[in-house]
Amino acid sequence: MDSNPIFLCCNFCNLQSIMSKLSRRKFIFTAGVATAGTVLIHGCTASKETAEGTAESTAPATESTAQPVANLSPEETPEVTTAKLGFIALTDAAPLVIAQEKGLFAKYGMSGVEVLKQASWPVTRDNIELGSAGDGIDGAHILSPMPYLMTLGKITKQPVPMYILARLNTNGQAISVSEDYLETKVGIDSSKMKDVFAKAKAEDKELNAAVTFPGGTHDLWMRYWLAAGGVDPENDISVIPVPPPQMVANMKIGAMETFCVGEPWNAQLVNQKQGYTALVTGEIWKNHPEKALAMRADWVDKNPKAARALTKAVLEAQQWCDKPENKQEMCELVSQDKWFKVPVEDIIGRLQGTIDYGDGRPVAENPDISMKFWKDNASYPYKSHDLWFVTEDIRWGYIPADTDAKALVDKVNRSDIWKEAAKAIKVPDAEIPTSDSRGIETFFDGVKFDPENPQAYLDGLKIKKA
């Protein structure tokens, strides 16, 4: 589907046009890589390379950390014991890391699971399209909108039907701003940047807002924040894709004004005094959905018991991750070179709800809008949330306006598998939602999204492409 705009912008030849916008100082920079051309090839080809440029796989847990293998009945024994799962070095990948480190995949019969570091979301996409049979992966820690874009074939060479098995987390992302704009003290209200950007554009300066993938969660948080303050992300600033582990390095060289990414990269930016946090995304929408565990639909259809086993392991890992007494150990595990290669201190604070904005504001203690893996139904894949993602992707032209959004969500979102897995691991009934809708959602600017009438929400937005 070479004519697709999202697919084009994630391939090297067409990213040259994006690179031309980055001439102010330097092209997009990656630590350890000499040229931007290498970065773009590295970030957009079908490779399983890590951010450091080497293939990396992780073996199942050692005997010392492994959980006892569950006594599986024939009905529960998976059809296969292997699966290849991708992850990006972001704190919200922790459930996959912990499921591997603690032997939870093996506990439920999936002893041959590999958890493979991916260099970027385009690499994740390409490897899922290949599938493990093509030396790719079967599923991944992924931006929640991506399975919908892949199912429609909007970011792949052809449609790649996907299933969402679980939400991996809520909250835990942030929008950061360059130290060049420290005096502006911009926070949740982006309108302060409107005149700043207008003046810069009048002086013929390139302005860039970095996100991790077109149509993904970070793109949508960035666009929502800008548009709510009257800044048009289609005209007032260029929204460009940059892999998460490369955000801080790019901010250091002045390649962007602002970026939206998951932790630990926002905290690292503050710790290195290269910029500040304007807001954490829980301030835009409290307990918003974020990453998902998604698998190729054909893999799940062929291996339904294995899919449930993977889901059981991830749900148990999410429960473990959310216990306060486990957070230090979790950060120590994920910080290892084979996983995130990030100092523990860049992870632990914001995970516990301690937010140093880095702009002179008092350090905030707000665990209620920090990353959640299980609490407040964080793991449950509400269809109403996916309907918002699809609606926003329609808003910005990533998905056609005539798409039957509800039918698409019903096709991709497998909350039924989540419920089966939750009951199998004896999750209390009180922690299993009875509805696929969390109801009307309210954003920081007072805008409401009613999943019963997404068109009314879309019609009420002032700045939009569709």
N, C-alpha and C positions, 0 to 999 in steps of 0.2 A: 504494500500500500504506500508507494513512494510519494504520492501526492498529499499524504496526511501531514498537517503542520507540526504536530507534536513529534511524530516519528522523524521528520526532517530535522527538527531543531536538536534532536539527540543523536544525530549522525555527524561524523567528522566534516564531510564536505560542506554541509549546510551550517555547521557551527562556525565556519569561517566568517560568516556575516556577523555573528555574535562577537567574535574576536575583534572584529574591526572597531567595535564600540569600546574596546578595552585599551585603547592606545594611550589613555591618560596614565602616564608613568610606565606601567608594565602590563603585559598580558597576564591572564590568570596564572597563578604560580602554585606549584605543588612542591612541598618539601621533598628534596632528593631527586627532583626531576628538573632538568635544565631548561626546557622550553615549553611554552604553552601548547605547541602542537602535540608534543608528547602527552601532555596532560589530557587533551581532548581525545586523542586516540585511546589513551588509557581508560578514560572515563566512559567511553561510548562503544567499545567493541565487545564482542561476545567472549569475554575472558573471565577467568576466575581468579584474577590477580588481586592481591591485597593492595591497600593504599601504599605499601612499601614496594610493590611491584613483584612480589613472589607469591606463588600459589601456596595456600595455607589451609590445612585441614586439621580438625581436632578429633582425637580418638574418644571413644566412650570413657566414662569415669574409671579411675583405678579402683582396685579392690577396697582400698581404705575409705573411699568416699561413696561407693556404690550403695544404693538402697537394696534391701532384700527383694528378690524377684517375686512379684505377685503370683499367687496361685491361680493361674489362668485356666478357665474352662475352655472347652473346644469352641464355644461361641465367642469367646473373647480373644482367642489366640490369633494374632495377626497373620494375614496371608503371606507377608514378607517381613523380614526383620531389618531391612535396610531402607534408608531414605536419605536424600541429600537436601539439607536445608541451608539457605543463605542468610547472612546477617550483615548489617552495617555497624560500624563501631559507634553505637549510640546507646545511652543508658537503657532505653526501652527495649533493647535486644536482650536484656538480662534474663527473662524467662527461658529463652532458648539456651543461653549459656549455663544457667543453673540446672536446667533439665539434663544437660550433658554432664556437667561437673558432678552432680549428685546422683547420677545413674538412674534418673527417672525414666528416660526412654527405655533403657534396658529392663527396668522394673516391670514395664507393661509389654514386654516381649520384643521391643525394637532395639535389639542389642547392637545393630550395625549402623545406627544413625551417624551421619557426619554433619557437623555444623561448620559451614565454610564461610570465611570472611570474603565479602565482596567490596570492590573498590568504590562503587557508586551505585545509585539507583538504576541508571541505564545498564550497568553490568548485571545487576540483579535481574532486571527485565529480560535481557538477552539470554541469560543462563536458564531462566525459567522457560523461555520460548524453546530453547534447545532440549530441555528435559534431561534427566539423568541418562537416558538412553543415547543422547547426543553429546555426552560428556558435560552436561549442564547440571541443573538442580531441579528438584521436584516441587519445592516450595520455599517460603522465606518469611522472615521478619520483613514487613513491607509497609509502605505508606498506604493507608486504608483506601484511597481512591484508585490506586494502581490496578487492582484486580478488575475493576469495572472498565478502565481504559483498555486493558489487555483483552478482556472478553469481547469488547466491541471492535478490537483490532485498530484502535486509534494510536497506539504507541508501538505496535508490533507489525511485522511484515504481513501477517495474516491474523485473524482472530485467534486468541489463545484462551479458551474458556477456563475460568478460575473459580475457586470456592474460597470464601472466608470462613475459617473454622472457629476463630476466637479473636477478640480484641486483645491486644497485648498490654495496652495501658491507656490511661487518660492523663491529660495535662502533661507537664514536663518539657515544654518547648519554650523558646523565647525569641524575641526580636531584639537584636543588638544594633547599636549605632556607632559609627566611627568616632574616635576621640576628636576628630576635626570639628564635630558638632556638639562638643561637651557643653559649651555655653548656652546652647539652645535648650538643654534640659528637657528634651522631648520625652514624653512618657506615653500613656495610653491614648492621649489626644495627638494624633499625627498632624493636625492642622498647622502646628507650629512650623512644619517643614515645607508647607506649600509656598510661602514667600521665599524661603531659603532656596528651594529648588528652582523657582521661577527666576530668581536673580542669577543663579549659577548657569541656567540654560541660556539666559540672555548674554552671558559672557562666553557662550559656546563651550561649556564644560560638559563632559560626559558624566551622566549620573546613573548609577547601577544599584539595584536592590537584588541581592543574591538569595536564591531559594534552592532547594535540593533537587527538585524535579518539576517540570511543567505539569500543572494539574494535580500535583500532590498536596499533602496537608500543609507543608510550609509555604508553598505558593499561595494557597487559599488563605492562610492566616495573614500573610504579608499583604495580599490584595485587600482583604477585608479591612485590616487596620488602616491602610493608606486611604482607601475609598471612604471610610467612615469619617475621615478628617478632610475630605474634599480633594485629596490627591488622586489623580487618575493614573493607575498603574499602566494603562495602555498608552498614555501620551506624556505624562509629566516625568517619568523615570523609566529606565529600561529594566525589566525583570529578567534576570539571567540565571541559568542553572550552574551550580558549583557543588561538587561532592562534599558531604558533611565534614570529613576530616581535614579538608583544605580551606575551610572558611576563615579560620584565624590567620593563617599565613597570607591569605589574600587581603584581609583587612589591614594587615601590617604594611603592605606595600601600596595601600591606597586604591585598590582595584574596585572598591565598592563603598557606598555611603552607609548601607544597612544590610543586614542579613537575617534570615529566619532559619533556625535549625534546632534540632534537639540537643539535649545535654549529652556530654559535658562541655560542648564547645563554647557556649555562651559564658559559662563560668570561667573557662580557661582564658577567654578574651579579657575578662575583668581581672583575673589573677595576674595576667601579663601586662595589664594597664595599657591595652591597645584600643579600648573602646568601652562602652557601657551598655547595660541592659535597659532598654526603654520599657519593656514589659515582659512578663511571663504570660504564656498564652492562656493560662487559667484565668487571667484577668479579662481576656476577650470573651471567653465562654467557659464558665466554671464546669469542671469535670467533662471537658470536651473529649471526644474519641480521638485516637491518634493512630498508632501502628496496629497491624493485624498479623495474625498467622494465616497465611494463604497458601493454598496448594493448587497445582494443576488439577482441573476437574477430572481429566481422564485418569490420573493417578488415583484419586479418591474413589471414583466409580469402579475401578479395577480392584482396589484394596480398601474396602470400606471399614473393615475391622482394624487395619493398620492405621487408617486415618483417625479412628476413635482412640487408638492407643497413643498416637502422637498428641492428640488433644488432651487426653488424660494427663500425660506427662507435663505438658505445658501448663495446664490448670493447676496442678499440684505445685509446680515451680512458682507460679504467680502467687499462690497462697504463701509460700515460703518467703518470697521476696518482700511481701508487704508486712511481715512481722518486724516490728521495731528492733527486736533483739538480733535479727539477721542482717540488718542493713550494712553494718561495718564489714562483715564477712563477704557479703555480696559484692561490695565495692572492691574489696581486696581481690576477689576472684576475677571480676570482669576487667580490672585494671591491668592484668597480666599482658605481657607482650603478645601472646597468642590470641588474645581477645581484642582489647581496646588500645593497649599501649599508651595509657594515660595515667598520670598520678592520681592516687586515691583522693587527694584533697580537691581535685577538680570535679569529683563525682559526688562525694558524700554530702556536702553542704546542701545543695539544692534538692537532693534526694530526700533529705530530712525536712525540707521546707525553709531552710535558711537562705535568704536571698540578699546578696550584696549586689546592689544595682551598679555600683561603681561610679556613680555620678554625684555623690555627696548625700544622697538620701540615706536615712538611717537603715542599718541592716534589718530586714524584715524577717519575722518568724511567722510563716503562714503555711503550715503543713496541709491545710485544707485545699490549697490549689497547687500542691506539689504533685509529682508523678505518683500515680496509683496503679498498682498491678491487679489488685483484687477488691479492695475496699470500695464501697458504693457501686457495686456491680461493674467495676472497671473492665472485667474480663468478658462480659457478655456483649456479643455483637448485635446491638440494637439495630433493627432495620431502619428505624426512624433516623438514626445518625447517618447511615449510609445514604439515605434519601437526601439528606442535606448535602453530603459530598457530591452526589450526582447533580443536584440542583445548582450548586456553586460551579461545577465544571460546565454546566450549560450556560450559566451566567457569563463565564469568561471565554466561551466559544470552543472549549475542548471537546464537548459532547454536543451533537446536534439538538436543536431546540425541540424537535418533534419526537425525541426519544421517549418511549414509555418507561419512565424512571422507576415506577413501582414494580413493573414486570422484570426489569433488569435487576433490581435489588433482590427480588424473590428468587431469581435464578442464581445469583452469586452468593448471597448470604445464607450460610448453612447453620443457622442458630439451632436447628434440630440436632445436629451432630454435637454442638456444645452441650445441649441439655442431656443428651445420652451419656456423654463423657462425665458430666458433673454428677449425674445420678450414680454412675458406676463407681466413682471415687467417694461416694457418700457425702457430697456437699449437702448441707442442710436445706430443706425445702425453702426456708426463709431467704436463702441466698441465691435461689434460682428464680429469675424474673418470670412472671406469668404472662407478660405482654412483650411483643416485639417493638413496642413504641415506648419511649420515655416521656412522651407527651410534648407539649409546647416548650420550646427552648427560648431563652431570652439572652441576648448578647449585651455587651457593656454599653452600647449606644442606645439601648431600649428597643432595638429591632427584635421582633419575635418570629420564630419559624414554627409554623404549625404543620406537622407532617401529613395532616389530613388535607392540606391545601397549599402545597409547595408553590403553585403558580402565583398565588396571592403574595407570597414572600418575594418571589422574583419580580413581580410587577411593581412592588413598592420600593425597590432599590433604585437610587438615583444614578449611580455610576455602574455601568455594566457594558459588556460587549454585545450580548445577545438581546 
